[in-house]
Amino acid sequence: MRFDVITLFPELFEPFFVSGINRRAFESKLVDVRLWNPRDFAEGSYRRVDDRPFGGGPGMVMMAEPLWRCLQAIRTDRAEPDQGRAPVVLFSPIGQRLDHAMATGWSESVGAVLVCGRYEGIDQRFIDACVDRQISLGDFVLSGGEIAALALLDSVARLMPGVLGDESSHQQDSFNPALDGLLDSPHHTRPEVWVGPQGELPVPEVLLGGHHERIARYRREQSLSLTASLRPDLLAQARADGRLSRVDEAFLHSQKKL
C-alpha cells in the first residue's frame, strides 16, 4: 500500500521511518510513504501557502491552490485510474475518531493521500472539492495534522505481516477482535519479585505455574475487570454483540458483589 503525505514539515516524519520495530514496514515498502511539501507547488519567490481569512479573525488559512497542485502531482505520480483512486484524508477535529477498526481497514487498503493542515485550517473550498474523509485523534486540537498522520501510519504498519516479531502480538492488543474488543490484561516480566516504592511486589502466582488454561482464564478475567472499570462502553458493546460467554458474565456478576 502507499500513503502520500502532504505536509509543510516533512522533516517530522523522517526519524519515524527508521526507528523502532515498525521501521520494517517502511524499509520493506509494505507501507510505502512519500512526502510532499505544498510549498514546492506555490507561486512567487516566497512560496506562500497561507493568507489571512476572509471575514477577519485570528491566524492564517492554508490556500487551496498550492494544495490542489500538490494533489495533482501526487495523482500523476501514482498513475491511478479515475475509478479506484486512493481517497484523500484530512486530519481535522471534526473528523471520525481513529480507532482499531479503522486502522485495520486502512491496513487492508491501497492507501490514501493524507493532508496535514496547519495554522487556523484549510480553505474550505479545497476540502469540499478534494477531501473524501476526515479523521480525528479525539476531542482536542493539535497544531497540525502531522502527529495524527504519524499515529495512523504507526497503527497500520504494526498490523502488516512480518513487522512485529511475533505474528500474534497485535492480536492481543486492546480493542482487537481476538479480545472481543476489550482492553488487554496487565503484563509482567522478570524479576519475579520487584522491590519498589511499595515494598516487595510479586508477579501474580497464576502466571508462574505454567498452566495454560488457568493463565488464559486469569488474563480474560483481568481484561473483563479493566474494561468494566475503565471502558464500560466497550463491555456494553461486547455484551450487545453476544461476545461474552456465560463464564464471563458469571465472573462480572461476582465482581459486583465484592
For each residue, the residues with C-beta under 8 A, 3 or more apart:
1: 30 31 32 106 107 109 110 111 156
2: 32 33 34 78 86 110 111
3: 31 32 33 34 111 112 113 114 153
4: 33 34 35 36 74 77 78 86 111 112 113 114
5: 10 13 33 34 35 36 113 114 116 149
6: 36 37 38 67 70 71 74 113 114 115 116
7: 10 12 13 35 36 37 116 144 145 146 149
8: 37 38 39 49 116 118 144
9: 12 116 144 146
10: 5 7 13 14 35 36 37
11: 14
12: 7 9 16 146 150
13: 5 7 10 16 17 33 35 146 149 150
14: 10 11 17 18
15: 18 19
16: 12 13 19 150 153 154
17: 13 14 23 26 27 33
18: 14 15 23 26 27
19: 15 16 23
20: 23
21: 24 158 163 164 165
22: 25 26 154 157 158 163
23: 17 18 19 20 26 27
24: 21 27 28 30 162 163
25: 22 28 30 31 156 157 158 160 163
26: 17 18 22 23 29 30 31 32 33 157
27: 17 18 23 24
28: 24 25 162
29: 26 32
30: 1 24 25 26 157 160 161 162 163
31: 1 3 25 26 111 153 156 157 160
32: 1 2 3 26 29 111
33: 2 3 4 5 13 17 26 153
34: 2 3 4 5 74 77
35: 4 5 7 10 13
36: 4 5 6 7 10 40 70 73 74
37: 6 7 8 10 40 70
38: 6 8 41 42 49 62 66 67 69 70
39: 8 42 47 49 66
40: 36 37 47 70
41: 38 66 69 70 73
42: 38 39 47 48 49 63 65 66
43: 47 48 65 66
44: 47 48
45:
46:
47: 39 40 42 43 44
48: 42 43 44 51 63
49: 8 38 39 42 62 63 66 67
50: 60 61 62 63 118 119
51: 48 60 61 63
52: 60 61
53: 56 57 59 60 61 120
54:
55:
56: 53
57: 53 120
58: 120
59: 53 119 120
60: 50 51 52 53 119 120
61: 50 51 52 53 119 120 121 122 123
62: 38 49 50 66 67 117 118 119 121 122 123 126
63: 42 48 49 50 51 66 67 123
64: 67 68 122 123 125 126 129
65: 42 43 68 69
66: 38 39 41 42 43 49 62 63 69 70
67: 6 38 49 62 63 64 70 71 115 122 123 126 130
68: 64 65 71 72 126 129 130
69: 38 41 65 66 72 73
70: 6 36 37 38 40 41 66 67 73 74
71: 6 67 68 74 75 88 113 130
72: 68 69 75 76
73: 36 41 69 70 76 77
74: 4 6 34 36 70 71 77 78 113
75: 71 72 78 80 85
76: 72 73 79
77: 4 34 73 74
78: 2 4 74 75 85 86
79: 76
80: 75 84 85 86
81: 84 85
82: 85
83:
84: 80 81 110
85: 75 78 80 81 82
86: 2 4 78 80 110 111 112 113
87: 112 113 132 133
88: 71 112 113 115 130 131 132 133
89: 112 113 114 115 131 132 133 134 135
90: 95 115 117 122 127 131 133 134 135 145
91: 95 114 115 116 117 134 135 136 137 142 145 148 149
92: 95 117 121 134 135 136 145
93: 136 139 140 141
94: 134 136
95: 90 91 92 133 134 135 136
96: 102 133 134 135 136
97: 135 136 137 138
98: 102 103 135 136 137 148 151 152 155
99: 102 103 175
100: 103 104 155 173 174 175 176
101: 104 105 175
102: 96 98 99 105 106 135
103: 98 99 100 106 107 152 155 156 159
104: 100 101 107 108 159
105: 101 102 108 109
106: 1 102 103 109 111 112 152 155 156
107: 1 103 104 156 159 160
108: 104 105
109: 1 105 106 112
110: 1 2 84 86
111: 1 2 3 4 31 32 86 106
112: 3 4 86 87 88 89 106 109 133
113: 3 4 5 6 71 74 86 87 88 89
114: 3 4 5 6 89 91 145 149 152
115: 6 67 88 89 90 91 122 131 145
116: 5 6 7 8 9 91 144 145 146 148 149
117: 62 90 91 92 121 122 144 145
118: 8 50 62 143 144 145
119: 50 59 60 61 62
120: 53 57 58 59 60 61
121: 61 62 92 117
122: 61 62 64 67 90 115 117 126 127
123: 61 62 63 64 67 126 127
124: 127 128
125: 64 128 129
126: 62 64 67 68 122 123 129 130 131
127: 90 122 123 124 130 131 134
128: 124 125 131
129: 64 68 125 126
130: 67 68 71 88 126 127
131: 88 89 90 115 126 127 128 134
132: 87 88 89
133: 87 88 89 90 95 96 112
134: 89 90 91 92 94 95 96 127 131
135: 89 90 91 92 95 96 97 98 102 148 152
136: 91 92 93 94 95 96 97 98 139 148
137: 91 97 98 140 142 147 148 151
138: 97
139: 93 136
140: 93 137
141: 93
142: 91 137 145 147 148
143: 118
144: 7 8 9 116 117 118 147
145: 7 90 91 92 114 115 116 117 118 142 148 149
146: 7 9 12 13 116 149 150
147: 137 142 144 150 151
148: 91 98 116 135 136 137 142 145 151 152
149: 5 7 13 91 114 116 145 146 152 153
150: 12 13 16 146 147 153 154
151: 98 137 147 148 154 155
152: 98 103 106 114 135 148 149 155 156
153: 3 16 31 33 149 150 156 157
154: 16 22 150 151 157 158
155: 98 100 103 106 151 152 158 159
156: 1 25 31 103 106 107 152 153 159 160
157: 22 25 26 30 31 153 154 160 163
158: 21 22 25 154 155 163 164 170
159: 103 104 107 155 156 163 170
160: 25 30 31 107 156 157 163
161: 30 167
162: 24 28 30 167
163: 21 22 24 25 30 157 158 159 160
164: 21 158 167 169 170
165: 21 169
166: 169
167: 161 162 164
168: 171 172
169: 164 165 166 172 173
170: 158 159 164 173 176
171: 168 176 178 179
172: 168 169 176 178 179 184
173: 100 169 170 176 179 184
174: 100 179 182 183 184
175: 99 100 101 179 181 182 183 234
176: 100 170 171 172 173 179 181
177: 180 181
178: 171 172
179: 171 172 173 174 175 176 182 183 184 223
180: 177 238 243 244
181: 175 176 177 234 237 238 241 243
182: 174 175 179 223 224 226 227 234 235 238
183: 174 175 179 223 226 227 230 231 234
184: 172 173 174 179 187 223 226
185: 218 219 220 222 223 226
186: 222 226
187: 184
188: 203 204 207
189:
190:
191: 194
192: 202 203 208
193: 200 201 202 203
194: 191 200 201 202
195: 199 200 201
196: 199 201
197:
198: 201
199: 195 196
200: 193 194 195
201: 193 194 195 196 198
202: 192 193 194 205
203: 188 192 193 207 208
204: 188 207 208 218
205: 202 208 209
206: 209 211 214 215 218
207: 188 203 204 215 218
208: 192 203 204 205
209: 205 206 214 215
210:
211: 206 214 215
212: 215 216
213: 216 217
214: 206 209 211 217 218
215: 206 207 209 211 212 218 219
216: 212 213 219 220
217: 213 214 220 221
218: 185 204 206 207 214 215 221 222
219: 185 215 216 222 223
220: 185 216 217 223 224 248
221: 217 218 224 225 251
222: 185 186 218 219 225 226
223: 179 182 183 184 185 219 220 226 227
224: 182 220 221 227 228 235 248 251 252 255
225: 221 222 228 229 255
226: 182 183 184 185 186 222 223 229 230 231
227: 182 183 223 224 230 231 232 234 235 238
228: 224 225 232 235 252 255
229: 225 226 232
230: 183 226 227
231: 183 226 227 234 235
232: 227 228 229 235 236
233: 236 237
234: 175 181 182 183 227 231 237 238
235: 182 224 227 228 231 232 238 239 252
236: 232 233 239 240
237: 181 233 234 240 241
238: 180 181 182 227 234 235 241 243 244
239: 235 236 242 243 244
240: 236 237
241: 181 237 238
242: 239
243: 180 181 238 239
244: 180 238 239 248 249 252
245: 248 249
246: 249 250
247: 250 251
248: 220 224 244 245 251 252
249: 244 245 246 252 253
250: 246 247 253 254
251: 221 224 247 248 254 255
252: 224 228 235 244 248 249 255 256
253: 249 250 256 257
254: 250 251 257 258
255: 224 225 228 251 252 258
256: 252 253
257: 253 254
258: 254 255
